[in-house]
Amino acid sequence: MKLEEKNKAIELRKSGKSYSDILKVVSVSKSTLSLWLRDVELTTQQKEELLIGREKSRCASAQAKKQRRIGLTEKIVADSKKEVSILLKNPLFLSGLMLYWAEGDKAEKWEMVKFSNSDPMMIKIMMRWFREACEVREEKFRVCVHMHALHCRKNIEKYWSEITGVSTSQFYKSQVKPTSLRQRKNKLYDGTCAISVGSKNLFRKIRGWKAGFIEKINII
């Protein structure tokens, strides 16, 4: 039986078939097939045809993946819009949505959920919004502190860890910008805290909430 399968595989390969096509006919592992076919040489034309076939397959796969992403995005946005009427009754939801609309990352290309500010009270409000309104799991949070060299001080990450309630183990390396000597040092300045959440679906949900809010107050 194995000999028949091997001969069939060799015959199909010599006709220019790809490994994936052969495996649909011959029920063996890919490693076994590779061993059987290692001495089978393809013509230049056969190699070119297989290459074109692989490119077409990759394009079709990429297009299908894109359509699935578009469909999922549309569903999340539509479902989120429907939630707005009820959610607007919650002051925390509305305040967080407005703050994110003003200060949050809105780059559609990357679909990143990111909020940056230097006001610790605003950061506290947004952390509560992320946790309660957006239901973000703790392990999803990442924090990065941005500051000028003139304002560098010890324990600044610990300070923002206490404000956000996020462990410093979830902090990215702090970003320090060079500072001109002409700038005055503000001893009360603690840098800017950037909160990010690794969730494209949350970015899409926030899009839906904003769209639903706009429709609700009828400003279009």
Short mmCIF file of the C-alpha atoms (twelve columns), coordinates in Angstrom:
data_MODEL
# 
_entry.id   MODEL 
# 
loop_
_atom_site.group_PDB 
_atom_site.id 
_atom_site.type_symbol 
_atom_site.label_atom_id 
_atom_site.label_alt_id 
_atom_site.label_comp_id 
_atom_site.label_asym_id 
_atom_site.label_seq_id 
_atom_site.Cartn_x 
_atom_site.Cartn_y 
_atom_site.Cartn_z 
_atom_site.pdbx_PDB_model_num 
ATOM 1   C CA . MET A 1   0.000   0.000  0.000   1 
ATOM 2   C CA . LYS A 2   2.800   2.405  0.928   1 
ATOM 3   C CA . LEU A 3   4.585   1.609  -2.343  1 
ATOM 4   C CA . GLU A 4   1.453   2.455  -4.312  1 
ATOM 5   C CA . GLU A 5   1.118   5.746  -2.432  1 
ATOM 6   C CA . LYS A 6   4.773   6.549  -3.003  1 
ATOM 7   C CA . ASN A 7   4.530   5.856  -6.738  1 
ATOM 8   C CA . LYS A 8   1.356   7.939  -6.933  1 
ATOM 9   C CA . ALA A 9   3.072   10.810 -5.120  1 
ATOM 10  C CA . ILE A 10  6.081   10.684 -7.437  1 
ATOM 11  C CA . GLU A 11  3.803   10.618 -10.466 1 
ATOM 12  C CA . LEU A 12  1.874   13.655 -9.264  1 
ATOM 13  C CA . ARG A 13  5.067   15.546 -8.433  1 
ATOM 14  C CA . LYS A 14  6.532   14.877 -11.853 1 
ATOM 15  C CA . SER A 15  3.354   16.345 -13.344 1 
ATOM 16  C CA . GLY A 16  4.107   19.582 -11.464 1 
ATOM 17  C CA . LYS A 17  1.768   19.252 -8.491  1 
ATOM 18  C CA . SER A 18  2.550   21.019 -5.203  1 
ATOM 19  C CA . TYR A 19  3.062   19.179 -1.931  1 
ATOM 20  C CA . SER A 20  -0.274  20.461 -0.620  1 
ATOM 21  C CA . ASP A 21  -2.088  19.149 -3.716  1 
ATOM 22  C CA . ILE A 22  -0.381  15.766 -3.409  1 
ATOM 23  C CA . LEU A 23  -1.242  15.464 0.275   1 
ATOM 24  C CA . LYS A 24  -4.913  15.781 -0.647  1 
ATOM 25  C CA . VAL A 25  -4.570  12.544 -2.608  1 
ATOM 26  C CA . VAL A 26  -1.897  10.642 -0.675  1 
ATOM 27  C CA . SER A 27  -2.505  10.194 3.061   1 
ATOM 28  C CA . VAL A 28  0.998   10.480 4.522   1 
ATOM 29  C CA . SER A 29  2.846   13.003 6.662   1 
ATOM 30  C CA . LYS A 30  4.601   15.933 5.004   1 
ATOM 31  C CA . SER A 31  7.966   14.667 6.255   1 
ATOM 32  C CA . THR A 32  7.369   11.283 4.595   1 
ATOM 33  C CA . LEU A 33  6.313   12.995 1.375   1 
ATOM 34  C CA . SER A 34  9.448   15.152 1.413   1 
ATOM 35  C CA . LEU A 35  11.556  12.009 1.776   1 
ATOM 36  C CA . TRP A 36  9.804   10.318 -1.127  1 
ATOM 37  C CA . LEU A 37  10.090  13.304 -3.438  1 
ATOM 38  C CA . ARG A 38  13.549  14.607 -2.563  1 
ATOM 39  C CA . ASP A 39  15.061  13.287 -5.806  1 
ATOM 40  C CA . VAL A 40  12.242  14.433 -8.100  1 
ATOM 41  C CA . GLU A 41  13.362  17.416 -10.181 1 
ATOM 42  C CA . LEU A 42  10.852  19.881 -11.569 1 
ATOM 43  C CA . THR A 43  11.230  21.693 -14.850 1 
ATOM 44  C CA . THR A 44  11.772  25.458 -14.887 1 
ATOM 45  C CA . GLN A 45  8.232   25.955 -16.169 1 
ATOM 46  C CA . GLN A 46  6.773   23.753 -13.422 1 
ATOM 47  C CA . LYS A 47  8.671   25.726 -10.761 1 
ATOM 48  C CA . GLU A 48  7.360   29.007 -12.179 1 
ATOM 49  C CA . GLU A 49  3.786   27.688 -12.244 1 
ATOM 50  C CA . LEU A 50  4.039   26.535 -8.628  1 
ATOM 51  C CA . LEU A 51  5.440   29.921 -7.635  1 
ATOM 52  C CA . ILE A 52  2.548   31.716 -9.351  1 
ATOM 53  C CA . GLY A 53  0.108   29.325 -7.680  1 
ATOM 54  C CA . ARG A 54  1.584   30.039 -4.236  1 
ATOM 55  C CA . GLU A 55  1.362   33.795 -4.831  1 
ATOM 56  C CA . LYS A 56  -2.282  33.498 -5.860  1 
ATOM 57  C CA . SER A 57  -2.999  31.373 -2.789  1 
ATOM 58  C CA . ARG A 58  -1.302  33.911 -0.493  1 
ATOM 59  C CA . CYS A 59  -3.242  36.772 -2.078  1 
ATOM 60  C CA . ALA A 60  -6.522  34.909 -1.711  1 
ATOM 61  C CA . SER A 61  -5.709  34.086 1.912   1 
ATOM 62  C CA . ALA A 62  -4.776  37.705 2.665   1 
ATOM 63  C CA . GLN A 63  -7.970  38.974 1.008   1 
ATOM 64  C CA . ALA A 64  -10.097 36.498 2.973   1 
ATOM 65  C CA . LYS A 65  -8.378  37.563 6.194   1 
ATOM 66  C CA . LYS A 66  -9.012  41.229 5.358   1 
ATOM 67  C CA . GLN A 67  -12.704 40.576 4.714   1 
ATOM 68  C CA . ARG A 68  -13.025 38.698 8.016   1 
ATOM 69  C CA . ARG A 69  -11.384 41.641 9.822   1 
ATOM 70  C CA . ILE A 70  -13.721 44.138 8.123   1 
ATOM 71  C CA . GLY A 71  -16.754 42.015 8.985   1 
ATOM 72  C CA . LEU A 72  -15.693 41.654 12.620  1 
ATOM 73  C CA . THR A 73  -14.980 45.389 12.906  1 
ATOM 74  C CA . GLU A 74  -18.383 46.308 11.474  1 
ATOM 75  C CA . LYS A 75  -20.146 43.944 13.883  1 
ATOM 76  C CA . ILE A 76  -18.281 45.271 16.947  1 
ATOM 77  C CA . VAL A 77  -18.945 48.894 15.960  1 
ATOM 78  C CA . ALA A 78  -22.636 48.205 15.295  1 
ATOM 79  C CA . ASP A 79  -23.111 46.309 18.566  1 
ATOM 80  C CA . SER A 80  -21.319 49.057 20.525  1 
ATOM 81  C CA . LYS A 81  -23.514 51.773 19.013  1 
ATOM 82  C CA . LYS A 82  -26.582 49.948 20.327  1 
ATOM 83  C CA . GLU A 83  -25.152 49.962 23.876  1 
ATOM 84  C CA . VAL A 84  -24.782 53.729 24.101  1 
ATOM 85  C CA . SER A 85  -28.355 54.592 25.156  1 
ATOM 86  C CA . ILE A 86  -27.970 52.536 28.329  1 
ATOM 87  C CA . LEU A 87  -24.289 53.288 28.987  1 
ATOM 88  C CA . LEU A 88  -24.777 57.067 28.847  1 
ATOM 89  C CA . LYS A 89  -26.687 56.848 32.121  1 
ATOM 90  C CA . ASN A 90  -23.358 56.070 33.806  1 
ATOM 91  C CA . PRO A 91  -21.336 59.280 34.500  1 
ATOM 92  C CA . LEU A 92  -18.082 57.304 34.503  1 
ATOM 93  C CA . PHE A 93  -18.779 55.932 31.034  1 
ATOM 94  C CA . LEU A 94  -19.570 59.337 29.579  1 
ATOM 95  C CA . SER A 95  -16.623 61.130 31.201  1 
ATOM 96  C CA . GLY A 96  -14.179 58.419 30.116  1 
ATOM 97  C CA . LEU A 97  -15.522 58.395 26.571  1 
ATOM 98  C CA . MET A 98  -15.198 62.175 26.288  1 
ATOM 99  C CA . LEU A 99  -11.672 62.164 27.735  1 
ATOM 100 C CA . TYR A 100 -10.596 59.410 25.365  1 
ATOM 101 C CA . TRP A 101 -12.180 61.227 22.429  1 
ATOM 102 C CA . ALA A 102 -10.138 64.307 23.331  1 
ATOM 103 C CA . GLU A 103 -6.815  62.784 24.386  1 
ATOM 104 C CA . GLY A 104 -6.807  59.151 23.230  1 
ATOM 105 C CA . ASP A 105 -5.091  57.649 20.218  1 
ATOM 106 C CA . LYS A 106 -7.396  57.702 17.189  1 
ATOM 107 C CA . ALA A 107 -5.105  56.259 14.483  1 
ATOM 108 C CA . GLU A 108 -7.384  53.932 12.516  1 
ATOM 109 C CA . LYS A 109 -4.437  52.284 10.770  1 
ATOM 110 C CA . TRP A 110 -2.929  50.752 13.920  1 
ATOM 111 C CA . GLU A 111 -6.116  50.400 16.015  1 
ATOM 112 C CA . MET A 112 -4.195  51.113 19.219  1 
ATOM 113 C CA . VAL A 113 -5.910  51.964 22.488  1 
ATOM 114 C CA . LYS A 114 -3.675  54.586 24.086  1 
ATOM 115 C CA . PHE A 115 -4.256  57.499 26.438  1 
ATOM 116 C CA . SER A 116 -1.589  59.999 27.556  1 
ATOM 117 C CA . ASN A 117 -1.703  62.802 30.091  1 
ATOM 118 C CA . SER A 118 0.341   64.418 32.851  1 
ATOM 119 C CA . ASP A 119 -2.618  65.027 35.190  1 
ATOM 120 C CA . PRO A 120 -2.678  62.216 37.789  1 
ATOM 121 C CA . MET A 121 -6.396  62.685 38.514  1 
ATOM 122 C CA . MET A 122 -7.245  62.338 34.833  1 
ATOM 123 C CA . ILE A 123 -5.127  59.190 34.657  1 
ATOM 124 C CA . LYS A 124 -6.977  57.772 37.661  1 
ATOM 125 C CA . ILE A 125 -10.334 58.447 36.000  1 
ATOM 126 C CA . MET A 126 -9.213  56.776 32.780  1 
ATOM 127 C CA . MET A 127 -7.833  53.733 34.599  1 
ATOM 128 C CA . ARG A 128 -11.184 53.319 36.315  1 
ATOM 129 C CA . TRP A 129 -12.923 53.750 32.938  1 
ATOM 130 C CA . PHE A 130 -10.722 51.115 31.328  1 
ATOM 131 C CA . ARG A 131 -11.295 48.685 34.180  1 
ATOM 132 C CA . GLU A 132 -15.014 49.198 34.797  1 
ATOM 133 C CA . ALA A 133 -16.534 50.468 31.540  1 
ATOM 134 C CA . CYS A 134 -14.179 48.690 29.124  1 
ATOM 135 C CA . GLU A 135 -13.600 45.614 31.320  1 
ATOM 136 C CA . VAL A 136 -9.873  45.508 30.522  1 
ATOM 137 C CA . ARG A 137 -8.012  42.688 32.252  1 
ATOM 138 C CA . GLU A 138 -5.045  43.777 34.380  1 
ATOM 139 C CA . GLU A 139 -2.452  41.904 32.328  1 
ATOM 140 C CA . LYS A 140 -3.469  43.889 29.234  1 
ATOM 141 C CA . PHE A 141 -2.237  47.217 30.598  1 
ATOM 142 C CA . ARG A 142 1.102   48.696 29.575  1 
ATOM 143 C CA . VAL A 143 2.472   52.021 30.798  1 
ATOM 144 C CA . CYS A 144 5.247   54.254 29.526  1 
ATOM 145 C CA . VAL A 145 6.480   57.434 31.193  1 
ATOM 146 C CA . HIS A 146 7.670   60.309 28.973  1 
ATOM 147 C CA . MET A 147 9.764   63.102 30.480  1 
ATOM 148 C CA . HIS A 148 12.451  65.672 29.786  1 
ATOM 149 C CA . ALA A 149 15.964  65.011 31.057  1 
ATOM 150 C CA . LEU A 150 15.710  68.084 33.264  1 
ATOM 151 C CA . HIS A 151 12.821  66.492 35.175  1 
ATOM 152 C CA . CYS A 152 14.310  63.040 35.671  1 
ATOM 153 C CA . ARG A 153 14.103  61.814 39.233  1 
ATOM 154 C CA . LYS A 154 14.178  58.525 41.083  1 
ATOM 155 C CA . ASN A 155 11.042  56.499 41.611  1 
ATOM 156 C CA . ILE A 156 9.017   58.299 38.912  1 
ATOM 157 C CA . GLU A 157 7.816   54.928 37.579  1 
ATOM 158 C CA . LYS A 158 6.841   53.915 41.133  1 
ATOM 159 C CA . TYR A 159 4.844   57.144 41.366  1 
ATOM 160 C CA . TRP A 160 2.859   56.372 38.202  1 
ATOM 161 C CA . SER A 161 2.491   52.749 39.260  1 
ATOM 162 C CA . GLU A 162 0.703   53.945 42.401  1 
ATOM 163 C CA . ILE A 163 -1.485  56.316 40.351  1 
ATOM 164 C CA . THR A 164 -2.464  53.695 37.760  1 
ATOM 165 C CA . GLY A 165 -2.481  50.640 39.984  1 
ATOM 166 C CA . VAL A 166 -0.367  48.888 37.338  1 
ATOM 167 C CA . SER A 167 2.739   46.969 38.380  1 
ATOM 168 C CA . THR A 168 6.071   48.436 37.240  1 
ATOM 169 C CA . SER A 169 6.748   45.028 35.640  1 
ATOM 170 C CA . GLN A 170 4.177   46.105 33.016  1 
ATOM 171 C CA . PHE A 171 5.966   49.396 32.329  1 
ATOM 172 C CA . TYR A 172 7.931   50.015 29.148  1 
ATOM 173 C CA . LYS A 173 11.289  51.696 29.471  1 
ATOM 174 C CA . SER A 174 10.765  55.398 30.279  1 
ATOM 175 C CA . GLN A 175 11.306  57.764 27.360  1 
ATOM 176 C CA . VAL A 176 13.609  60.684 28.220  1 
ATOM 177 C CA . LYS A 177 13.946  63.677 25.903  1 
ATOM 178 C CA . PRO A 178 17.047  65.914 25.920  1 
ATOM 179 C CA . THR A 179 16.452  69.237 27.652  1 
ATOM 180 C CA . SER A 180 17.862  72.652 26.851  1 
ATOM 181 C CA . LEU A 181 19.630  74.393 29.739  1 
ATOM 182 C CA . ARG A 182 17.439  77.436 29.011  1 
ATOM 183 C CA . GLN A 183 14.361  75.560 30.216  1 
ATOM 184 C CA . ARG A 184 13.311  75.978 33.821  1 
ATOM 185 C CA . LYS A 185 12.945  72.943 36.011  1 
ATOM 186 C CA . ASN A 186 9.472   72.384 37.419  1 
ATOM 187 C CA . LYS A 187 9.980   70.305 40.533  1 
ATOM 188 C CA . LEU A 188 6.311   69.349 40.567  1 
ATOM 189 C CA . TYR A 189 6.348   67.920 37.026  1 
ATOM 190 C CA . ASP A 190 6.193   64.113 36.964  1 
ATOM 191 C CA . GLY A 191 6.299   63.555 33.243  1 
ATOM 192 C CA . THR A 192 3.500   62.248 31.029  1 
ATOM 193 C CA . CYS A 193 1.931   58.868 31.626  1 
ATOM 194 C CA . ALA A 194 0.953   56.906 28.521  1 
ATOM 195 C CA . ILE A 195 -1.441  54.009 29.093  1 
ATOM 196 C CA . SER A 196 -1.883  51.445 26.337  1 
ATOM 197 C CA . VAL A 197 -4.128  48.402 26.070  1 
ATOM 198 C CA . GLY A 198 -3.334  45.620 23.625  1 
ATOM 199 C CA . SER A 199 -6.810  45.143 22.175  1 
ATOM 200 C CA . LYS A 200 -7.899  46.031 18.646  1 
ATOM 201 C CA . ASN A 201 -11.433 44.962 19.500  1 
ATOM 202 C CA . LEU A 202 -11.570 47.549 22.287  1 
ATOM 203 C CA . PHE A 203 -10.419 50.224 19.826  1 
ATOM 204 C CA . ARG A 204 -13.295 49.187 17.559  1 
ATOM 205 C CA . LYS A 205 -15.750 49.191 20.452  1 
ATOM 206 C CA . ILE A 206 -14.727 52.736 21.400  1 
ATOM 207 C CA . ARG A 207 -15.302 53.736 17.765  1 
ATOM 208 C CA . GLY A 208 -18.814 52.351 18.026  1 
ATOM 209 C CA . TRP A 209 -19.460 54.157 21.308  1 
ATOM 210 C CA . LYS A 210 -18.364 57.473 19.811  1 
ATOM 211 C CA . ALA A 211 -20.520 56.917 16.724  1 
ATOM 212 C CA . GLY A 212 -23.483 56.009 18.921  1 
ATOM 213 C CA . PHE A 213 -22.981 59.103 21.066  1 
ATOM 214 C CA . ILE A 214 -22.876 61.347 17.983  1 
ATOM 215 C CA . GLU A 215 -26.128 59.840 16.735  1 
ATOM 216 C CA . LYS A 216 -27.694 60.123 20.182  1 
ATOM 217 C CA . ILE A 217 -27.123 63.872 20.482  1 
ATOM 218 C CA . ASN A 218 -27.951 64.355 16.801  1 
ATOM 219 C CA . ILE A 219 -25.069 66.595 15.759  1 
ATOM 220 C CA . ILE A 220 -24.463 65.159 12.299  1 
# 
